[in-house]
Amino acid sequence: MAQEQAPLPFVYTFMAGAVAGVSEILVMYPLDVVKTRVQLQTATSVGEDAYSGMLDCFRKIIRNEGFSRLYRGINAPILMEAPKRAIKFAANDKWGKFYRDAFGQAKMNQSLSVLTGASAGATEAFVVVPFELVKIRLQDKASAGKYNGMVDVVIKTVRNEGILAMYNGLESTLWRHILWNSGYFGCIFQVRQLIPSAKDKTGQMINDIIAGSIGGTIGTIINTPMDVVKSRIQNSPKVAGQVPKYNWAWPAVATVAKEEGFAALYKGFLPKVLRLGPGGGILLVVYTGVMDFFRKMRDDKAKLV
């Protein structure tokens, strides 16, 4: 295990998280579009709106809507990634210190890593909900003609549904992030304990890719049902006097399972895990690399003083 580094100020953590998040989203975003399309289709979807799987969805989007559609709605995630990823890692560090002090532990252990990740996920969720809602509505094919872009989604949603509609799906987003982050950071801790310590920078990068990819995969397996219902909740406009079909997270899980079968709760799993498995590795590698760069800058500056 590498020895513990002196903490950097929050601004450096924020910048490292921003670079890591934007790097991951630029590479993996088309898989997110495909995941959302597959999750939003119901048993009544037919013809070109019905997708038999990830590749069929890719093919139909490119053929019918053009390649650029795979990047529709990316403005919201890019704007979201800086605070989202910064908060993910910074909150994980802060919650880790809090729980170590609270439980009298000098170092992190497996249980604290899971608890810390869950708390970081809950913190992160409050920031991302409005951006997620905008992204979902832009990605949905049925909404393609309704909105001209990110700002238009916000204006029309607030005007037609009220300001609180921007936080539609908060509960399901909390569950999604709590489950994913607890699996992600819990697995990173465990994998780092099990694999041999790195001897050099290359070895450290390989270890981070392995740990981050496994963490991203496990987190995705755990949280996909919540991601499915979150997409449906956030894509359901609020109408006065009507209770949405998909409203609260766990009842929505039950509704999807009852009407479409348990497998429907894992719609979009393949593109999601192909994104967030390797994506988890990209996040950890880039974040660690940028933080190491900032530490080197700090140490070099200290030598000159």
LOSE-247254 format. One record per atom (N, C-alpha, C, O): x, y, z. Coordinates in steps of 0.02 Angstrom, whole numbers, plus 50000, padded with zeros to 5 digits. Layout:
XYZ
...
This chain:
500424994050000
500005000050000
500435006350000
500935006650036
500245011249960
500615017549960
500495021250024
499945020950052
501005024950048
500915028550109
500435034350099
500375037050044
500095036150154
499575041150150
499875047950134
500365050050165
499565051550087
499815058050065
499485063550107
498925062750130
499855069050116
499565074850150
498995077550107
499065077850046
498435079450138
497855081750100
497995088250063
498365092550086
497675088850005
497705095049966
497085099249980
496575096450001
497115105749969
496525110049978
495955107749932
496065104449882
495335109549952
494745107349916
494765109249842
494545105349800
495025115049825
495025117349756
495395112449711
495195111449653
495925109349736
496295104349696
495895097949688
495895094949634
495545095949741
495115090049736
494555091349685
494395086949645
494285097349687
493755099249640
493995098849568
493665096049525
494595101749556
494865101849488
495035094749464
494915093149406
495305090649508
495475083749489
494835079849472
494815076149423
494325080649513
493685077349500
493375079749435
493085075749398
493435086249420
493165089049359
493505086049297
493175083949250
494175085749298
494545082949242
494365075549232
494265073349176
494335071849288
494165064649284
493465063749256
493355059449213
492985067549280
492295066849259
492195068549186
491855064849150
492475074149163
492395076149094
492745071149047
492495069748993
493325068649067
493685063649027
493255057449017
493205054748962
492945055149071
492535049049068
491915050149026
491725045848986
491585055949033
490955057148997
491065057848922
490655055548883
491615060948902
491755061848831
491865055148796
491675054248738
492175050448831
492315043948802
491695039448803
491575035748755
491315039748856
490795034748869
490075037048857
489615032948862
489965043348840
489285046048837
488805042348790
488235041248809
489005040448729
488535036948686
488215030748718
487635029248705
488595027248761
488315021548796
487765023748844
487295019948857
487825029748872
487325032248917
486675033848880
486125032548906
486735036548820
486145037848778
485775031348763
485165030848770
486155026348741
485865019848726
485535016748787
484985014148783
485875017148844
485595014548907
484925017748923
484445014248940
484885024348916
484265027948932
483705025948885
483135024848906
483855025548820
483345023648771
483055016648787
482455015648785
483495011948801
483275005148816
482855004948880
482365001348884
483055008948930
482695009048993
482005012148986
481535010149021
481935017148942
481305020648936
480785016848894
480195018248900
480995012148854
480505008448814
480105003848859
480365000848906
479475003248844
479014999048883
478764993348839
478974992648782
478324989348867
478064983548830
477664985748769
477564981648723
477444992048766
477034994448710
477454997248653
477184999048601
478114997748662
478545000448609
478574995748549
478654989648557
478494998548489
478484994448428
478904997848374
479075003748379
479064993948322
479404996648264
480084999448280
480484996448315
480215005548253
480865008648262
480975011148333
481535012848352
480435011248373
480505013348443
480645007448489
480745008448549
480655001448462
480794995448502
481504993148488
481714992548430
481874991948541
482574989848534
482664982948564
482464981648621
482964978448525
483074971648549
483694971148594
483804966048627
484104976348594
484704976248634
485134982348620
484924986848584
485734982348647
486184988048641
486374989548569
486314995248546
486594984448532
486814985448463
486244987648418
486334991848374
485654984748429
485064986648390
484894993948403
484694997548357
484954996148465
484825003148483
485325007748449
485135012848420
485965006048453
486485009948418
486315010648344
486325016048316
486155004948312
486025004748240
485435009148221
485465012948173
484885008648260
484285012448243
484375019948256
484115024048218
484735021748308
484855028848321
485255031948265
485085037248239
485805028648245
486245031248192
485875031448125
485935036248088
485495026248110
485145025848045
484575030848041
484495034147989
484185031548094
483585035648091
483675042848114
483305047248093
484175043948156
484245050648187
484935053748175
485025059748189
485405049848151
486075052448139
486545051248197
486335050548255
487195051048182
487705049548233
487705054648289
487825053048347
487575061048271
487615066348322
487105065348378
487185068148432
486575061448364
486065060248416
486355056548476
486095056948531
486905052848464
487225049248518
487545053948569
487735051948624
487615060348550
487885065348596
487375070548615
487545075748643
486735069348599
486205073948618
486145074048694
486145068848726
486095080048722
486015080648794
486675080548832
486675080348894
487245080748796
487885080148831
488075086548869
488485086348914
487775092248851
487945098448886
487805097948960
488205100049002
487215095248977
487045094649048
487535090149086
487765092149139
487705084149060
488195080049095
488875083249101
489205082549153
489105086749048
489765089949053
489765095349107
490235095749147
489235099449109
489185104449161
489105101249230
489315104049280
488805095249231
488695091849294
489325088249319
489415087549379
489745086049273
490305081749293
490795085049341
491045081849387
490935091549330
491415094849374
491195094649447
491555091949489
490595097349464
490395096949534
490235089749556
490355087949614
489955085749511
489755078949530
490355074749550
490355071749604
490855074349507
491435070149523
491855073149578
492145069549619
491895079849580
492265082949634
491945081349701
492285079649749
491275081749703
490925080249765
490975072849781
491045071049840
490955068549730
491025061349742
491665059749781
491645056449832
492235062149755
492865060549787
492995064749850
493255062149900
492825071149847
492935075449906
492495073349964
492725073050021
491855071749950
491405069550003
491625062850031
491565061550090
491885058449987
492135052050011
492715053050060
492755049650111
493165057850044
493715059350090
493465062150156
493675060050209
492995066950152
492745070250212
492345065450256
492435065250317
491905061550225
491515056650263
491965051250292
491835048750347
492495049450255
492975044550282
493295046950346
493345043150394
493515053150347
493815055950407
493305056250464
493455054650521
492685058250447
492155058750498
492025051950530
491985051450591
491955046850489
491795040150516
492395037050553
492295033550602
492995038350529
493585035850566
493605038850636
493745035450685
493475045350641
493465048650706
492875046150748
492955044950808
492295045450717
491695043450753
491755036350782
491515035050837
492075031950745
492135024950767
492825023450797
492975017650814
493245028550804
493895027650835
494365023050796
494745019250825
494335023550729
494765019450686
495325023650657
495205029050629
495935021350663
496505025050636
496525024650560
496745029450528
496305019050532
496315018050460
495635015650436
495225013250475
495525016250371
494915013850340
494895006250342
495415002950337
494295003450347
494194996250339
493624995150290
493334999950265
493454988850277
492954987350226
492274990350243
491964993450200
492044989550305
491384992050324
491354999650319
490865002450295
491885003050342
491895010350338
491925012750266
491645017950250
492265008950222
492295010850152
491605010750119
491445015150080
491205005550136
490525005150109
490095010750137
489735014050099
490125011950203
489735017250235
489935024150208
489505028350196
490585025150200
490835031550174
490595032650103
490375038150085
490635027450061
490405028049992
489665029549988
489455033649947
489265026250030
488545027550031
488395034750050
487965037950020
488745037450099
488645044350121
488865049250067
488535054350056
489415047750033
489645051949978
489135051849921
489015056949889
488835046049908
488335045549856
487715049649871
487435052949827
487495049549934
486915053649954
487075061049945
486645064849922
487675063049964
487885070049957
487885072049883
487635077449864
488155067749841
488205069049770
487525069649737
487425073649691
487045065549760
486385065249728
486035071949728
485695073649679
486095075849782
485755082249786
485985087149732
485615091549711
486605086349710
486885090849659
486645088849589
486535093249547
486575082449576
486495080149507
485785079649482
485675079249422
485285079749528
484595078449506
484355082949450
484105080349400
484415089649454
484165093749399
484515092349333
484205092349280
485175091149336
485555089649274
485325083049244
485265082349184
485205078049288
484975071549264
484295072149230
484175068949179
483845076049260
483185076949230
483235079949161
482895077649114
483645085049154
483745088249088
484025083249038
483795082848981
484525079449060
484845074549016
484355069248992
484335067548933
483955066549039
483465061249022
482965063748971
482815060248923
482705069748981
482195072348935
482485074048866
482125073648816
483115075848863
483425077048798
483595070548762
483585070248700
483745065348800
483935058948770
483335055048743
483405051248696
482745055948773
482155052148754
481935054148684
481845060048669
481845049248640
481645050548571
480975054148568
480865058548526
480505052248612
479835055248612
479855062648629
479395066348612
480395064848662
480445071948682
480865075948633
480975081948643
481105072748579
481575076048534
481305082548505
481675087348495
480645082748490
480355088748460
480115093848511
479925099348492
480125092148574
479865096548626
480355101848648
480165107348668
481005100148646
481505104548675
482055106248624
482255102048584
482285112448626
482815114748582
483505114048612
484005115048578
483535112448676
484185111848709
484095111848784
483535111748809
484655112148819
484665111648891
484255117148925
483845115748969
484385123348905
484035129048936
483285128648923
482885130248966
483095126448863
482385125848845
482035120748889
481465121648908
482385115248905
482095110148950
481945113349018
481405112349046
482425117049044
482335120149110
481755125049109
481325124949153
481725129349058
481195134449054
480515131149050
480055132949087
480435126249005
479785123148995
479575118849055
478985118549072
480065115549086
479905111449145
479655115849202
479155114249234
480015121249216
479825125749271
479155129149256
478735129849300
479065131249193
478445134749174
477835130149177
477305132249200
477905123949155
477335119449150
477225115149212
476665113049226
477765113949250
477715109249306
477915112249373
477795109149425
478215118149372
478425121349434
479165120149448
479455115449422
479455124549489
480165124249503
480375117749537
480915115149525
479925115049580
480105108849615
480145102849569
480435097749587
479865103549508
479905097949460
480625096549440
480785091049417
481065101549447
481765100449431
482085095349478
482615092549462
481765094149535
482005089049581
481565082849580
481565078849627
481185082149526
480805075949516
481285070049512
481765070149473
481175064949552
481615059149551
482175059549603
482645055649600
482135064249650
482665064949700
482745058549741
483305056249752
482185055649762
482235049649805
482565043949768
483005040649796
482365042649706
482665037149668
483395038549652
483805034049649
483555045049641
484255046849629
484675045749691
485255043549686
484405047349749
484755045949812
484925038549817
485495036649832
484425034349805
484535027049809
485055024849758
485495020749773
485005027549697
485475025549644
486185027249663
486635023049655
486305033149688
486985035249705
487245032049769
487835030449774
486805031049817
487005027649879
487245020549862
487775018349885
486855017049822
487035010049805
487665009749762
488095005549774
487715014149711
488305013749667
488945015649704
489445012149698
488925021049741
489535023349775
489765018549830
490365017649841
489285015549865
489475010749917
489815004749885
490315002249911
489555002349828
489864996849793
490544998749763
491024994949765
490575004849734
491185007249701
491765008049751
492285004849743
491665012149801
492205013449848
492355007449893
492925006349913
491825003549909
491944997549949
492374992549912
492814989349941
492234991749847
492634987049806
493344989549795
493814985649796
493414996149783
494084998849773
494524997249834
495094995149826
494254998349893
494634996849954
494834989449957
495414987849970
494344985049944
494474977949950
494964975449897
495414971649912
494884977749835
495324975549781
496044977949794
496514974249783
496114984049817
496784986549833
497114982549888
497724981949889
496724979749933
497004975449985
497244968749957
497714965749983
496894966349905
497014959649879
497574959249827
497914954249822
497654964549787
498154964249733
498834966649759
498864970449807
499374964349726
500044966449748
500144973949744
499874977149699
500524976749790
500664983949790
501064985849728
501494982049705
500924991649701
501274993949640
501994995949657
502134998749710
502444994449611
503154996149619
503335002849585
503835005949602
502905004849537
503045011049500
502395014149477
501855011549492
502435019649439
501845023149416
501415018949370
500795019149373
501745015149326
501365010849281
500965005549319
500385004249305
501295002549368
500964997649409
500375000649448
499854997449456
500465006849472
499925010249508
499335011549462
498755010849482
499475013549399
498945014849352
498555008449336
497945008449333
498925002849327
498594996449314
498154994349373
497594992149364
498424995249434
498034993549494
497404997749499
496864995249517
497465004249482
496875008649485
496365006749432
495765007049445
496595004849372
496125002649320
495744996449343
495134996049335
496114991649372
495804985449396
495304986949452
494724984849448
495524990649503
495104992149561
494494996349540
493934994849561
494605001549500
494055005849479
493555002349434
492955003449440
493804998149389
493354994549343
492934989349380
492334988749367
493234985749427
492854980949467
492344984649510
491774982649515
492564990149541
492104994149581
491524996849541
490954996549563
491664999349481
491145001949437
490654996449416
490054997649411
490914990449403
490494984849382
490034982649439
489434981749429
490304981849499
489904979649556
489384984949574
488804983349587
489594991349573
489114996749586
488534996749537
487964997949556
488684995249474
488174995149421
487694989249430
487094990049421
487954983449449
487524977749461
487034979249518
486444977349515
487274982549569
486864984049628
486334989349613
485764988749637
486504994449573
486055000249570
485635000649506
485235005249500
485714996149458
485354996749395
484594997049403
484275001149369
484264992949446
483534993649453
483325000749473
482825003249449
483715003949517
483555010749536
483665015649478
483325020749473
484155014149436
484275018449378
483705017949328
483505023049298
483435011949320
482865010949274
482265015049298
481975018849258
482085014449361
481495018149386
481635025649389
481165029549381
482255027649402
482425034749403
482305037849334
482025043349329
482515034349282
482415036849214
481665037849200
481475042849169
481255033149221
480545033549207
480205039049250
479775042649225
480415039649312
480135044849355
480295051749328
479855056049325
480915052849307
481125059449284
480855061049214
480835066849195
480655055949177
480385057149110
479625057749111
479315058449058
479315057449171
478595057949178
478405065049200
478505066749258
478135069249154
477935076049174
477405075949228
476965071749228
477455080749274
476955081349326
476335084949299
476395090349270
475755081949309
475125084849287
474685085949349
474585081349388
474435092049357
474025093649415
473435088949421
473065087849373
473335086249481
472765081849494
472875074649476
472445070449489
473455073049447
473595066149428
474205063549466
474695067149475
474165057349487
474735054049519
475125050349465
474845045949432
475765051949455
476145048649402
476175041049414
476175038649471
476205037349359
476265030049365
476905028149401
476895023649444
477445031649385
478085030449420
478225036549464
478365042049439
478175035549530
478205041149576
478755040249628
479235044249630
478705035149669
479205033649719
479615027549698
479365023249661
480235027249721
480725022449694
480515015149704
480445011449655
480415013049766
480285005949778
479605003649750
479564998249722
479065007649757
478445005749722
478525005349647
478215001149614
478945009749618
479065009549546
479435003149527
479295000249475
479905001049569
480254994649557
479744988949555
479774984649511
479274988949602
478754983749605
478304984049543
478124978849516
478134990049521
477704990849462
478034988049399
477724984349360
478674989849389
479034987449330
479104979749332
478994976449281
479274977049389
479354969749396
478694966149384
478684960849352
478144968949409
477494965749401
477254965849329
477004960849303
477324971749296
477044972549229
477504969849173
477264967649121
478164970149185
478634968449131
479104962749148
479494960449106
479084960449211
479534955149232
480164957949265
480354963649253
480484953749306
481074955949344
481634958249298
482004962849314
481694954849239
482244956649193
482194963849170
482704966849152
481584966749169
481504973649147
481874978549192
482044984049171
482004976549255
482374980849301
483104981249282
483474985349310
483314977049236
484014977349212
484044979349139
484524977749104
483514982849115
483544985649048
484114990649043
484214994749088
484484990248989
485044994848980
485664992849020
486134996749024
485654986849049
486224984949092
486874984449053
487394986649077
486844981448993
487464980348955
487814986948938
488404987748953
487474991748906
487824998048893
488015001748957
488525005148959
487615001049009
487765004349073
488405001449104
488845005149125
488454994749106
489044991749137
489664992549092
490224993049118
489564992749026
490134993948981
490385001148989
490965002548976
489935005549009
490155012449022
490455013149091
491015015649098
490095011049143
490305012449212
490805007549240
491125008949291
490895001649207
491434997249227
492105000349208
492475002549252
492255000649143
492875004149122
492875011549143
493395014349159
492275014649144
492235021649164
492465022649236
492775027749252
492305017849279
492545018249348
493305017949352
493615021149394
493595013949307
494325013649303
494625020149277
495125022549304
494305023049225
494535029449198
494505034849251
494975038749260
493945035049288
493865040049341
494435039649391
494745044749408
494565033549416
495065032749468
495765034349443
496165037549478
495925032049382
496595033249354
496705040749343
497225043449363
496225044149311
496315051249297
496325055249362
496735059749370
495865053749407
495845057349471
496505056549509
496785061449533
496735050349515
497365049049550
497945052549515
498375055449549
497965052249448
498505055449411
498515062949420
499055065849429
497935066149416
497895073449424
498085075449495
498435080349505
497845071649545
498015073149614
498765072349626
499075076349662
499065067249597
499795066349602
500165072249571
500675074549597
499905074749514
500205080449480
500175086649526
500665090349532
499595087749557
499525093449602
499985092749663
500275097649686
500055086649689
500505085649746
501235087149727
501605090049766
501415085049667
502105086449643
502215093949637
502745096449655
501715097449610
501765104749605
501855107849674
502265112349683
501465105449722
501505108149790
502195106749820
502495111149851
502425100649812
503075098749841
503645102549809
504115104749843
503615103449742
504135107249707
504145114549730
504675117649737
503545117249740
503495124249763
503775124949834
504105129849850
503645119849876
503895120049944
504655119949947
504955123049991
504955116449900
505695116049898
506015122649881
506585124049899
505635126849844
505905133249822
505845138649877
506175143749875
505425137249926
505315142149980
505885141950031
505875145750079
